[in-house]
């Protein structure tokens, strides 16, 4: 195993052992999600989807516009500022050092700037004896601790008030008690003196507006306003991707950023600076410098896989929702840039060898769903994984799960012997040591008679209501074909013509999870080829497996772009979403008691597709009261991830799951319903409750219409 | 494209009421005053309740200067416009020592609950940054619906200013705050601990 992978596993082990920090960090992420959700609930008119759409369009165009940097720079110069285009972080720091030497700077005060963190600003200046002090409270805490930010927006989210008091005591040189107000008072007094005496104030910028050469800075603490006014020199470090053409563009970037970062309509201060103006009537010695940083960004822009990362507005929402980041924290799940978006950024600006933490991603896709610029973070992560694997080789267990379809075929053909074998402890011990499948995980059994054989007596249906390709994926074909039968019977009863094309393969999700984009593309193309003739005839595609629909909607269009993928994206539906308008035509009888509510779990891959609402509607129509039990993130199973042995698998999976298990236990529900086959295994293993698919929560339709093919 | 901030056409009164509600929800102590006497009284009450001894004042238009001067009759007052004639260090000293800053806001932003400050000298920006109390005055008629309406105006102000005298613009929506200690929302970090808005609807 490579040193980097070894280091990742050691860090992960430490994170998993340190329950106290992990609990604290998880609680912070939960609160961050709740803050955002509360804002969206409080301000129903705040249309986050329209903001996403608007931001995606304008950022994509701005990033591709190579003339913007020059326009921005030219306007700064016209207003009297000095501009330096830094190709690398080293170039930027050389400029800062020369500037500091020229003006004899002894003290620099800094507002929060992730771009300056990227080039290790304070560390580099330390080396040449120039004191640079972070003035954002969180950044100050980690500067004194000698750490990197654990989170983009909340850099010290992992520290307790006691630890913070100790660090602040070190900074201010006297003992500060572990009380909020005492800490704030001490920091205010200490930094006030530094603001008043600093030679250079450094800030980042959330947005650069090319048409006037202005920057927009969004802050809450007020340090940004002092850093940009009191010192004689204001130095801005801005990544070239932050520049947009016009003022009008800034509105929704500001809205999307504050809503996603902290659940605010706007940060307390949104400051617009265009030059370093006079202070008390005097411009004597006042200089304005803007470093526009490239540091790998041009390369990213020209790379179709990674240009999307440049659309990031650094809100940190992807971190708040990422299940494994929530356990591991940003020092394990990160280099300098932490979390999901930190994976492509690290690989591109700091190097692939620093981005090994990509393997902590479980491909739940929630980062894309929450992103206010709709960045396709999961696909970029898959690409980073692929590059890392090409460099360092694939894990045996990942290869094993990427062969799931073939293995399922084999297990199904040899059932029930295969099931007997898989239930034996001895088999599982061998599987664990040879392949890396955790023996503690309950595996599903396999069915010898597959879906197509079971539904052939039912016929293809009349087609008076429409035509449907049923996409079973692995589970409803090899493991529980009866589930597929139930779905098909309902579709037939509603008057659809139903086909399950023999050439249709599995959806191929593990290829994305474990970084084999080549194979994922092959399977996507193959499936789209199979679907093409049906799509041409007006068929819709329907699946009971959330991941299959997720692949068709979110992944195939990127893997195999073109008309067929686009068409498939538009007409692919989760089973319950497809039939939701026809529930009145079905006689649904509950298979379990309805006097008590059932607990409902929303699978991650269903969130972006339907949010689980149609399945809830289905259960309600069958007479159930439904209680959604959730914490806004993943159950931890993440496909096959939770079946893998050890920390980077079962252990991490159960640690993530534990937070959801507790909610299920507290809910007092006796029956759990979820659409995903793998979430079902996780909740069943974790809570010990009976977990069923919504189709198994109702009595099977006794009769289907007679075949009329 | 539809407006993602969701502003609908609203009457002026509704907009001001929304502004008031938004500000109050953001820990800004906001009130509407109807005439000069009410303005003076509102400002006097804030300064007296907080036991302010020195106040810095920035950018108040002549129409309202009388009300402000009358309200601050019993405290030490420095006008930022006068400070700009004194040595820089001395001026900053006065700003840093002041108990409160009284400043002018050119606009209010109803939906987001922000006030818009446009200044041309950093000493005026410091009047709303350094003291523990910030009191902003603005006209009710200046309140805009939302950020989507305000941002193009900001762009216009920046564009139209000569290259040698660009404005320094700040949206301010509450006291300075942080969540950096165990994610607890705490007010009063480097900037003001309390923010007041006096919305003048003189008839």
Interface residues (C-beta under 8 A of the other chain):
Chain A: X24 X27 X28 X31 X32 X43 X44 X45 X46 X47 X48 X50 X51 X53 X54 X78 X79 X80 X135 X136 X137 X138 X141 X154 X155 X156 X157 X159 X160 X161 X164 X180 X181 X183 X184 X187 X188 X191 X192 X195 X196 X209 X211 X212 X214 X220 X221 X222 X223 X225 X226 X229 X230 X246 X247 X248 X250 X251 X252 X254 X255 X262 X265 X266 X267 X268 X269 X270 X271 X272 X273 X274 X275 X277 X278 X279 X280 X281 X282 X284
Chain B: X1 X2 X3 X4 X5 X6 X7 X8 X22 X83 X84 X85 X86 X87 X88 X91 X92 X96 X111 X112 X113 X114 X120 X121 X122 X123 X125 X126 X129 X130 X147 X148 X151 X152 X154 X155 X156 X158 X159 X161 X163 X164 X165 X166 X167 X168 X169 X170 X171 X172 X173 X174 X175 X176 X177 X178 X179 X180 X181 X182 X183 X184 X186 X188 X189 X190 X191 X192
